[in-house]
Every structure is written in structure tokens, then in C-alpha cells.
Amino acid sequence: MSRDRRSLADKIDALFAERWPAGSRAATVEVAAFVSRVTGRDIDRQYIYRIRAGKVRKVDGAVLEAIAQFFGKPLGYFSATSDDEVAAVLRESRLQLAGLRTMGDLTPEAHTELRGLLDIARQVLNDEVGPER
């Protein structure tokens, strides 16, 4: 699995450019309406624009999944995680996952979910240990 170093904003912006090569004033409205319908939450065009512009750093998984669905992409499209990177995070955090023998057995969606969970776990551990770590 290769590493895609583009930011989330760049990847989402690329999807907009692919879908609307000439641009579209209604693009963010259309995506926001779809995401709102799928997630059951009120998502407005400004929020979609802020994600696309890189002003929102943490995007809820359900919102990201709905954006991927709108553009016909798997959730793994947004992942930059390689097997080596997940293994490195596991080593760095000293976390162990019972029964996980190889990262290659994971779907792209599971890979993305695992990475998110590892990020959360690392943050919790850092918060508990404090800045001396």
C-alpha cells in the first residue's frame, strides 16, 4: 500500500475538481445536502467548504464516509496510512492488538478505522501521562 501525502482537504478538493472540472457554484450545497441526508445531521455548505479548504482538522467519520459515498469512493480513499505506518504507531504507543497478525488482512475501511482508533488511544495516553513524556 503506497502512502498518499496529500492532506484531507487536498483529497476532497480533488474530488470536487474531478466531478465538476469547470467548477460549480452549487457543488458544496449539493454535497452538504447529501451528507445531511445520509448522516441525519444539519450539515451546511460552509462546513463542507471549510473541510475542503483545510480549516477543519478533525472530520467526524460519518461525515467523511458520506462525502466518500457521494463521490463514489471507498472511505479508504482518505487514508494515508500504510501497513508500516500502522505498525510504527503500534510500536510507538506500546499498544497491542490481540489477534491482529497482518495489516494486509484489513480492508481499506478497517485500516482507516484502526488508524483513527490508534490516534485516539495515543491522545488519551498522552493526556494521562502529561507533557513530560
Backbone bond lengths (Angstrom), bond angles and torsions (degrees), N, CA, C in turn:
res aa  C-N    CA-C-N  psi(-1)  N-CA   C-N-CA  omega(-1)  CA-C   N-CA-C  phi
1 M - - - 1.445 - - 1.522 108.01 -
2 S 1.314 118.53 126.19 1.451 121.12 -178.55 1.516 110.64 -88.76
3 R 1.312 115.31 160.11 1.461 121.11 -177.51 1.523 109.58 -96.26
4 D 1.314 115.73 127.37 1.461 122.73 176.86 1.519 106.72 -100.87
5 R 1.304 117.11 111.53 1.458 121.33 -173.76 1.526 113.92 -86.96
6 R 1.326 117.51 2.64 1.464 119.00 177.63 1.521 109.89 -68.16
7 S 1.318 115.27 148.15 1.462 119.49 176.57 1.522 109.43 -72.58
8 L 1.320 115.61 164.67 1.458 120.80 176.32 1.526 109.58 -57.32
9 A 1.324 116.44 -43.80 1.467 120.44 179.49 1.527 111.03 -59.39
10 D 1.325 116.77 -42.97 1.468 120.35 179.46 1.528 111.45 -63.73
11 K 1.329 116.10 -39.68 1.463 119.45 179.87 1.525 111.22 -66.45
12 I 1.327 116.45 -42.65 1.455 120.04 178.77 1.520 110.55 -67.49
13 D 1.304 116.93 -41.31 1.463 120.66 177.84 1.531 110.78 -61.20
14 A 1.334 116.22 -37.86 1.469 120.31 177.72 1.529 110.97 -63.72
15 L 1.326 116.84 -36.31 1.463 120.14 177.40 1.529 110.87 -64.71
16 F 1.322 116.44 -41.18 1.462 120.45 177.21 1.534 110.03 -62.90
17 A 1.326 116.49 -44.05 1.473 120.76 -179.19 1.526 111.30 -65.26
18 E 1.325 116.33 -35.57 1.461 120.71 178.28 1.531 110.75 -68.71
19 R 1.315 116.21 -42.49 1.476 121.19 -177.71 1.524 112.05 -75.33
20 W 1.324 116.10 -39.19 1.463 121.70 -178.63 1.532 108.88 -127.30
21 P 1.344 117.92 76.72 1.469 120.94 -176.60 1.533 113.40 -58.11
22 A 1.313 117.09 -31.92 1.461 120.44 179.78 1.528 111.53 -91.30
23 G 1.322 116.35 2.49 1.460 120.38 -176.89 1.520 110.39 83.61
24 S 1.312 115.30 164.75 1.455 120.74 178.67 1.511 108.58 -159.70
25 R 1.304 115.74 128.84 1.471 119.90 178.75 1.523 111.13 -67.75
26 A 1.309 117.27 -27.07 1.459 121.34 -176.37 1.531 113.01 -94.62
27 A 1.321 118.67 1.81 1.461 121.71 -174.48 1.525 112.31 -58.60
28 T 1.321 117.71 -51.37 1.465 119.40 -177.71 1.530 111.33 -66.75
29 V 1.323 116.44 -32.48 1.467 120.24 176.87 1.525 109.94 -64.93
30 E 1.319 116.56 -44.18 1.460 121.44 -179.73 1.526 111.38 -63.62
31 V 1.328 116.47 -44.61 1.466 120.42 179.38 1.533 110.10 -65.87
32 A 1.323 117.10 -43.95 1.469 120.92 -179.93 1.528 111.37 -60.78
33 A 1.325 116.80 -41.94 1.472 120.72 179.27 1.526 110.14 -62.49
34 F 1.331 116.82 -42.91 1.461 120.87 179.32 1.526 110.63 -63.92
35 V 1.328 116.73 -47.64 1.467 121.47 -178.75 1.531 109.78 -61.52
36 S 1.322 117.19 -40.65 1.464 121.18 177.65 1.521 111.15 -60.69
37 R 1.320 115.71 -45.34 1.466 120.82 -179.95 1.528 111.42 -62.17
38 V 1.309 116.08 -45.69 1.466 120.98 -175.87 1.531 111.76 -70.83
39 T 1.325 116.79 -41.71 1.468 120.01 -176.06 1.519 113.04 -87.23
40 G 1.342 117.06 -18.95 1.458 120.16 -176.50 1.518 112.45 75.37
41 R 1.322 116.19 16.42 1.467 121.53 179.50 1.515 109.62 -116.62
42 D 1.301 115.79 159.60 1.458 120.87 178.79 1.532 108.58 -85.04
43 I 1.316 116.00 100.49 1.468 122.31 179.34 1.526 106.87 -111.28
44 D 1.322 116.71 120.79 1.465 118.96 -178.04 1.528 111.51 -100.47
45 R 1.306 114.83 169.32 1.472 120.60 -176.62 1.523 112.07 -63.81
46 Q 1.338 117.77 -31.16 1.469 120.20 179.34 1.525 110.75 -65.00
47 Y 1.341 116.26 -37.62 1.456 119.50 179.22 1.529 110.20 -65.84
48 I 1.312 116.60 -44.12 1.476 120.45 177.44 1.522 109.60 -61.63
49 Y 1.321 117.14 -42.61 1.463 120.44 178.52 1.535 110.40 -61.64
50 R 1.335 117.53 -42.76 1.463 120.69 -178.98 1.528 111.24 -65.41
51 I 1.328 117.17 -35.85 1.472 119.87 174.97 1.521 109.03 -63.60
52 R 1.314 115.25 -47.95 1.467 121.94 -177.77 1.529 111.66 -62.71
53 A 1.324 116.83 -33.37 1.465 121.75 -179.03 1.528 112.59 -85.30
54 G 1.339 117.23 -4.58 1.456 119.92 178.87 1.518 113.75 83.62
55 K 1.324 117.41 13.71 1.458 120.92 -179.40 1.525 112.39 -85.76
56 V 1.329 116.80 -14.56 1.461 121.92 174.90 1.520 106.47 -108.56
57 R 1.315 116.39 117.90 1.461 120.22 -175.90 1.519 113.20 -86.44
58 K 1.308 117.73 -38.57 1.465 121.83 -179.00 1.517 108.33 -112.87
59 V 1.316 115.99 113.22 1.457 121.34 179.89 1.518 107.66 -104.91
60 D 1.311 116.18 128.90 1.464 122.21 178.87 1.527 109.22 -54.75
61 G 1.326 115.89 139.96 1.458 121.47 -177.96 1.520 113.68 -57.11
62 A 1.336 117.20 -38.53 1.472 120.24 -179.85 1.524 110.96 -66.36
63 V 1.309 116.59 -37.66 1.474 120.76 178.15 1.516 109.51 -67.41
64 L 1.326 116.52 -45.53 1.461 120.89 179.49 1.520 111.15 -62.59
65 E 1.318 116.16 -41.16 1.456 120.47 178.70 1.535 111.00 -63.85
66 A 1.322 116.59 -39.19 1.472 120.52 178.37 1.527 110.96 -67.13
67 I 1.320 117.03 -38.62 1.472 119.98 177.23 1.523 109.54 -63.44
68 A 1.330 116.48 -45.29 1.468 120.34 177.77 1.521 110.45 -58.98
69 Q 1.323 116.15 -44.49 1.471 121.07 179.59 1.527 111.07 -61.52
70 F 1.320 117.58 -42.39 1.464 121.01 179.45 1.530 110.78 -56.34
71 F 1.333 115.52 -43.63 1.461 120.51 -176.49 1.533 113.00 -89.52
72 G 1.330 117.20 3.81 1.456 120.20 177.78 1.512 113.92 70.34
73 K 1.313 116.45 31.76 1.465 121.60 -179.88 1.521 109.41 -113.47
74 P 1.330 116.91 153.06 1.464 118.63 172.90 1.532 108.93 -74.26
75 L 1.297 117.00 156.08 1.459 120.46 178.59 1.527 110.77 -58.11
76 G 1.320 116.89 -30.88 1.459 121.38 178.52 1.519 114.05 -60.98
77 Y 1.333 117.59 -16.39 1.474 121.05 176.73 1.520 110.48 -55.55
78 F 1.317 117.20 -33.01 1.461 120.92 -176.20 1.520 113.32 -85.85
79 S 1.313 117.20 -6.94 1.452 120.99 -176.94 1.518 111.38 -83.52
80 A 1.319 115.57 137.48 1.462 121.07 173.06 1.518 109.65 -107.90
81 T 1.298 115.81 8.08 1.453 121.29 -171.50 1.517 112.07 -81.98
82 S 1.298 115.41 129.54 1.458 120.52 172.38 1.527 108.05 -102.79
83 D 1.311 116.60 166.19 1.460 120.24 177.22 1.520 110.85 -57.69
84 D 1.328 116.73 -41.13 1.459 120.56 -179.65 1.520 111.29 -63.52
85 E 1.331 117.06 -37.55 1.455 120.38 -179.28 1.525 111.15 -67.54
86 V 1.329 117.26 -42.25 1.463 120.24 177.91 1.528 109.19 -63.29
87 A 1.312 117.68 -43.36 1.461 120.95 178.72 1.529 110.58 -61.33
88 A 1.335 117.27 -40.07 1.465 120.97 178.79 1.525 110.89 -64.49
89 V 1.318 117.33 -41.30 1.467 120.79 178.26 1.519 109.83 -62.91
90 L 1.320 116.79 -42.38 1.461 119.76 178.02 1.531 111.00 -60.86
91 R 1.335 116.61 -42.90 1.461 120.13 178.83 1.522 111.12 -64.69
92 E 1.342 116.87 -48.44 1.463 121.82 -177.74 1.518 112.10 -59.58
93 S 1.316 116.22 -41.23 1.461 120.31 -175.65 1.522 111.97 -86.45
94 R 1.321 116.94 -9.67 1.459 123.15 -177.11 1.531 111.51 60.22
95 L 1.339 115.68 27.86 1.457 120.93 175.72 1.525 108.50 -85.41
96 Q 1.305 116.39 148.61 1.454 121.05 176.63 1.519 108.77 -127.03
97 L 1.302 115.58 138.54 1.454 120.69 177.23 1.516 108.30 -114.95
98 A 1.304 115.87 113.18 1.456 120.84 -179.39 1.512 110.44 -64.60
99 G 1.317 116.24 133.30 1.455 120.96 174.40 1.516 115.09 83.99
100 L 1.317 118.44 -3.18 1.465 120.12 -179.79 1.526 107.84 -94.13
101 R 1.318 115.78 105.88 1.453 120.17 -176.24 1.519 112.01 -95.47
102 T 1.309 117.47 -38.59 1.461 120.10 -178.31 1.515 109.66 -143.96
103 M 1.310 115.64 141.79 1.458 120.58 178.64 1.526 110.89 -72.03
104 G 1.328 116.20 -21.96 1.456 120.36 -178.76 1.519 113.47 -64.76
105 D 1.332 116.61 -18.46 1.469 120.55 179.06 1.519 112.54 -78.55
106 L 1.333 117.42 -8.60 1.455 121.09 -176.29 1.523 111.51 -88.53
107 T 1.322 115.15 142.34 1.462 119.67 171.97 1.522 107.76 -72.60
108 P 1.337 118.81 162.48 1.471 119.72 176.60 1.530 112.12 -57.17
109 E 1.335 116.50 -36.84 1.457 119.96 179.60 1.527 110.98 -66.31
110 A 1.333 116.27 -43.15 1.464 120.67 179.12 1.523 110.28 -66.13
111 H 1.314 116.66 -36.64 1.458 122.52 177.54 1.523 109.81 -60.47
112 T 1.324 116.26 -46.38 1.467 121.80 179.77 1.528 110.07 -64.26
113 E 1.317 116.23 -43.83 1.462 120.87 179.77 1.526 110.88 -63.32
114 L 1.324 116.74 -43.15 1.460 121.03 178.62 1.517 110.41 -60.96
115 R 1.309 116.53 -44.96 1.464 119.81 179.69 1.530 110.26 -60.83
116 G 1.322 117.33 -42.97 1.460 120.34 178.03 1.512 112.14 -61.64
117 L 1.326 116.11 -42.71 1.458 120.28 178.51 1.527 111.19 -64.57
118 L 1.316 117.00 -39.35 1.460 120.39 178.28 1.526 111.06 -65.60
119 D 1.324 116.59 -38.85 1.464 119.92 177.20 1.523 111.03 -62.80
120 I 1.333 116.15 -42.66 1.463 120.48 178.26 1.524 110.40 -64.22
121 A 1.331 116.38 -45.64 1.463 120.38 179.84 1.524 111.09 -61.29
122 R 1.327 116.30 -41.32 1.460 119.58 179.14 1.526 110.49 -63.66
123 Q 1.320 117.45 -41.37 1.456 121.55 179.35 1.527 110.64 -63.34
124 V 1.331 116.47 -43.43 1.465 120.66 178.79 1.524 109.69 -61.44
125 L 1.323 116.42 -45.83 1.464 119.89 179.48 1.531 110.99 -62.69
126 N 1.314 117.04 -42.36 1.469 119.91 178.72 1.518 111.38 -63.72
127 D 1.326 117.47 -39.27 1.462 121.35 179.43 1.526 111.16 -66.47
128 E 1.344 116.68 -36.62 1.457 120.73 -179.40 1.528 112.13 -73.49
129 V 1.329 116.31 -37.56 1.455 120.39 -176.91 1.515 110.67 -81.05
130 G 1.307 117.70 -34.53 1.454 121.87 179.63 1.508 112.39 93.65
131 P 1.324 117.25 179.49 1.470 121.47 -173.91 1.517 114.47 -71.67
132 E 1.346 118.78 -12.94 1.475 120.29 -179.06 1.508 111.87 -67.28
133 R 1.307 116.83 -20.05 1.468 122.08 -174.07 1.490 113.00 -58.53
